[in-house]
Amino acid sequence: MNKVSKDPFGGIKGDATFKTSSPFKIDKEEALKQIQKSINNWKKKKIKKTFLGKFINRQTNEIVRSYHWEYTDVSKKFVNIHLYWSNKILRTLFNVPLRQVNRSLTGLKKFYKNISSVKPDLSNPDILLCYNQTAKNYKLPLKKITFKDQIEVKHLNPFEGISGNPKINITNALSKDKLVAMKDIENSIEIFEQISKKNISKSMNLKKPKNFSQNFKTSPDYFDIYLFWGGTLIREIKRVSKDKAKKALISLKDFISEFNIFNPDLKDPIVKKMYLASKEKHRPKKNSNKKLLSVSEGGMSYWSYKQHKWITGQFDKKENKFIPPKKNL
């Protein structure tokens, strides 16, 4: 008599009806699920403002993460809306007024729904971003399309035509250091291009580049490339040939541009090093009033991992007293 083998998986079977082999289709389905959760969560936030909503919230107490939106700061007057695809924020609409948030999220849902899984319209820059993000995650070939000379065509807008307001100041430490880093890398690329065109080792009338230098003083053919952030050298590569140096600088610009100042990936060792550099750079100075120093230095200021900045108290000149910082911001 044959002995029946015990099923190591406890009788659990895979989904035999699941026939798709397209990673892009999988990412589209996941994007639609996540945007619906984000829309539902936003509606719950609005309901919580009412007395009944607050009562219901106390009963359920369920917290659902929203990948597509977050408040700009603790004032909760504006919201940042994210184009989120294949586990990454690809583009952000900054400082959207509360009254336009639902319309923006609904626009994102419409955008995801209208992307073709079989033949996506890669002439749309946002769909191209989505396609290439899927390709990166699944180690597939990337698509490169030049839009410079393309006839102007009206594409589907992910945010339903809402523009937000990027000019409203974002005051966390990461945003300040990102702004400096972007200016530095853009200046470095400009100088490198002039050096390449003139085939000289020094560029006249331009600011000294922050992100590269000649490896050999007597030869313009090899360069050292630097990633600076928050006044700290984060990483460098040495003796990069001239033809590869520009590619490295452009790649560095993309890396800095994609740095998420609201939700940095601290599992990435380079991102974490950049984050800690910002934290240290903006630490309250020791020559300031002792109460404004960090807690570790005997003061009352602390670093907020929610807002990514130092939370400090302030002096009330009228009352002539120090007001301590609010806790858990």
N, C-alpha and C positions, 0 to 999 in steps of 0.2 A: 504493500500500500504506500503510495507516494505521499510524502508529508507536504502539506501546503506551506509555502514560504510566507513569513509575516511581511506585510508591506511596510518598508522603512518610513514611508511618508504618511502612514496612518489612513490610507484610503483617499488621500487628497489627489485630485486629478487636475491637470492643466486644462486651459480653455481651448478645446479642439476647434471651436468656431472662430477663433481669432486668426484671421488669414493674412492680415496686412504685414508686409515686410518693409514698409517705408518709414524710416525714422522721422521724416518730415511730417507725415500724417500723424504719427504718435505725438509729436510735439504740438501739432495743431489741436488735437483732442485734449491734451493736457492744458493748453493755453485757454481753451474754451471753458474747461472745468474751473480753472483758477480765477478767471475773470468773473465768472458767475459768483464764486465765493466772495470775491472782492466787492461786487455790487451788493450782495446780501449783507455783508459786514458793514458797508457804508449806510445802508438803510437802517440797520440795527443801531448804529451810532446816532442817527437822527431821532429814532424812536426813544432812545435813552434819555433825551432831554425832557420828555414829558414825565409827569408824575407816575403814570401807569407804566411807561417804559422803564423807569428806574426800578419799579417794583418787580416787573418781569425779569429784568436783568439780575436782580438779587436772587431770584428763584433759580434761574438757569446758570448764571455765572460762567457762561461758556466763552472762551476767548479763541477766536479764529484769526490766524495770521492773514493779512492782506498783502499780496505780492505786488499789487498794482497801484496802491496809494499809501501815503503817510503824511501826517501833518508836517508842515515846514518847520515849526518850532512849537514851544510850549504854549504860546498864545492861542494856537489852534484856529487862526483866522484864515490861513491859506493851506492848501494841500498840494503836494507834489504827486503827479500821476506818472506811472512808469509803463513803458512798453516792455513787457516781461515775456521772454520766450526761451525755452530750453534751458531753464534754471539760471537765467541771467537777465539783468536789466540792460536793455540795449539803448534806450533813449528815455529822457525824462522831460516832462512838461512842468516847469517850476511855477510855484506860487499861483495856483488856480484858486479863484474865489470859491467859497463853499457852495454858492448857488449854481456853479457850473460843474461841480464834481460829478454828479450823477450823469450829466450829458456826456462828459469826457469818458467815463467808464463804459457807458452804453455805446459810444463811438468805437472804443477799443474792441468790445464784443463783436460789433458789426464788422470791424476790420479783420479780426481773426476768422470770423465765419465765412467771409468772402475770399479768403486765400485758398487757391486751388492746391490740393494736396498732390495732384497728378502733374499739373503744369503751372507752377506759380509764376506770376508776372514779375520777373526779375528786373524789369525796367522801373519798377517802383522801389526807390532806395530803402524804404522800411521793410518791404518784403525780402529784399536782398539781404538786409541785416539778419532777418530771421533765418533765411535759408543757410547763410554762412555760419550762423551760430549752431544750428543743427549739425552742419558738416564738421565743425570743429569738435563737437562732442562725440561724434561717431567716426572721427578720423577719415572723413570723405573729402574729395577735392573741393576747394573753394571756387566760387564763381567770381570773376573780376569783370565788372562792366564800367565803362567810362561814361559819365553823364554830361561831360563838359560841352560836347557839340550836339547833344541830343535836342530835337525839337521839343518845345515845351508842351507837355501833356498833363492834363489834370488827373492826378493820381488819387486813389482812395486815401483819405487822411485818417490816421489811427485815432486822433483825438477830436474828431467831428468838427474840425476847423477852429477849435479853441487854441489860443496862443499862449495863455499864461502870462506871467510877468517876470522874466529873468532878472530885471533890474532891481527888484526888491532885495535888499542886502541879506545875505545869509552869513551869520556871524560865528559859525563854529570854527575851530582851529584848523580843521582839515581844509575848509574852503579857502582860507587865507593862504595856506601853503600850496594848495593846488593852483591857485591863481598865479603865484610867483613862479612855480615850476613850469607852468604853461608858457609864460612870457619868456622864461629862460630858454626853453627848448625851441621855441619859434625863432628866437634871436640866433641861437646856435645853428639851426638849419639854414637860415638866411646867410649867415657868415660862411658856412661851409659851401653853399652854392656859389658864392662870389669867389671863394678860393679856387673852386673847381673850374669856374669859367676863365679866371685869369691865370690859373696854374701858378699861383704864388703861395708862399708860405704864410704871409701876413696880409690881413685885409685892412685897408685904411679906412678911417672915419667910421668905424663900427665898434660897438661895445664888445669887450672881450667875451668870447664864448664861455658859457658855464659848463656845457655838456661834452666838450671834446678838447683835445690838445694834441699837438704832434708828438708822436712817440720818440722820434729821432729829430734833434734840433736841425740837422743839416739835410733832412729828407722830408718832402711833403707827401710821401706815399703811404705812410702808416700813421694811425691815430689811436689814441686812447679815448674810450667813450665812458661818460659818467652819468649815473643817475643820482641827482641831488634832490633832497626833499627836507624842508624845514631846516635848511642850513647844514644838513648832515649828508655826507657821502654814503649812500645806501649800497651801491654796487658799481663796479667798474669792469670793463674788459679792455685788455691791452693788445697793442700791435694789430689793429684791424686795418686791412688793406683799404685803399682809397675808394675802390668801387663798392665795397661792402659797408663802409662807414656811413654813407648817407642812408642806406637801407636800415642800418641800426638806429640812426637818429630818428627816422620816420617811425620806426617801430616803437621807439621810446616815447615819442609824442603820443602815439595811439594808446600806449599803456597808461600814461599820465592822464590823458583825456578820459579814459574809461574808469579811472579811480572813483569809486563810489563814496562821496563825502557823507552820505547819510547812513549807509549800511556797508562799511568796508569788510572785506572777507579776511578776517584775522587768522584764518587757518592757513592762508598763504604767507609763508615766512617773509617775503619781500614786503607785502602789504603791511604786515604786522610791524616790521622794522620802520616803515614810513610812518605808521600810526604812532608808535612810541616816540619817534623823532618830533612829531608835532606836539605831542603831550609835553615833552621836555622843553621844547622851544618856548612854548607859551605858559610855562609854569610861572606863577607870580614871582617877581624879582625880590631878592633878599634885601634890597635897599628900600623897599616899600614898608608900610606899617606892618608890624608883626602879625596883627590879626588877619591881614590879607594874604599872608604866606600859606603854603599848603599845610594840611593837618600833620603830615610827617615832619614838618619843620617848626611845629608849635603854633601854627596859625589855624584858621577856620575854613580855608578854601579847599575844595575837593574836585577831583576830575569826574565829569559825568560821562558814562559810557552810553548814555542815551542821546545826549546832545553833542558829544565829542568836543567838549570845551571845559575850561576851568570855571567852576561856579564860585563866585566870590561875594562877600558882603559889601556893604557900602556905608559911607558916612552921611548922616543927616546933619547938614550944616546948621539948619534952623534949631534943631533940638540938641545939637552938639553931642551926638552919640553915634555909636557904631551899630548898624543893623546887620545881624548875622545872615549868612546865606540860607535860603530855603533848603530843606533836606530832600534827598531822593529825587532830584531833578534829572 
